[in-house]
């Protein structure tokens, strides 16, 4: 079972920045699309950003221009740089193999809590 460990969350004032990290239990060279998801209290988990093996990225409209996803396959790590944070970005953030999520066979880690206060 592929596992992911997220870190880097915290409490930050609106307008601030955080950098999230996600380390995979397998080589990310073997994973095509990696993605960050988030789940706010009382809401469904949503896809925030994804990155293909070739480096192509996609973002949900609400974070475009503020968040940047990147990957370092040599370190089996995916990053999410979050700038200009807003209170509505408050959520638990998770990373995963996008194909596994689509296939309904993803194993979810603990995630990392991001709380943005105004």
N, C-alpha and C positions, 0 to 999 in steps of 0.2 A: 504494500500500500504506500503510495507516494504521500509524503507528509511535508507540510510547510510550516515554518515558524516565523511569525511576524513580530516586528519590534519597531520602536521609534515613536510610538504615539505619546500623547501627553496632553497637558492643559495649556492652552495658548490663547492670547488675546486676539480678537478679530483684527485681521490685517497681518498677522504673524505668519510664520512658516514652520513647517515640520518636514522631515525626511523619513519616510517609512522604508524599512528593509524587510525582505522576505527571503529566507534561506530554504532551499529545497533539499529533500533527503536523497534525491537522485541528481544526476547531471542534467542541468537545464538544456544542454545540447540536444537531449532526447525529447524535449518538449517544444512543440511548435509555438502555439500562442499561450503566453502567460497573461494573467489579468489580475487587477485589483478590483475588489468588490467592497461594498459597505452596507451596513445595516443599522439604521437609526431605530430608536425605541418605537415600537408599535408599527413599524414599516417593514416591507419586504426587502430582502437583500437585493441590491442593484449593482449592475456592472458600472464601474467608474472609468476604467481605462484598460486597454489591452495592447500587447506588443507581440508581433510575430517573430519568428526566428530570424527573419531578414531585417528586423528593426522597424517595420511599419507599425504605426501607432494609431489608435482610435480613442476618442474620449466622449463621455456623455456631455451633452451641451452645457450643463451647469458648471462644469469644471474646465472647459476649454479656455486656454490662455492663462490658466492659473496652476494647473497640475501638469507634471511631466513624468511619464513612465519610462524607465530604462532597464536594461538587463546587463549583467556581467556573467556570462556563461562560465568563465574560468573560476568564478567563485560561487556558482550555483545560486546566484542572488538576483532578485528583481527589486527595483527601487520605485518609490513614488515620491517625487518632490512636490510639496504642496505649498504654494505661495498665496498671499492675499486671502487667507482663510476667513471663512464666514461662519456665523453660528449654525447655519444650516448644513455645514459640513460635519457637524458633530455626529459621530457614529462609531461603531466598531468596524475596523477595516481588516479585510482578509485578502490573501492572495491565493491563486489556484491555477491549475492547468485548465484553460478555457474549454478544451475538448472534453475533459472529464466532467466538467460542470454541465456542459450541453448534453452529455450522455447520461447524466444522472448518477454517475459513479464516483463523484468527487468526495474526498475525505476533507472535512474542514478542520482547521486548527483553531486555536484560541482567539486568534485575531489580536489587534492592538487598538486600544481605545483612544480616540481623538475627541477632545472636548474643546470647543471654541466658545469663548465668552465675549460678550460685548461690553 
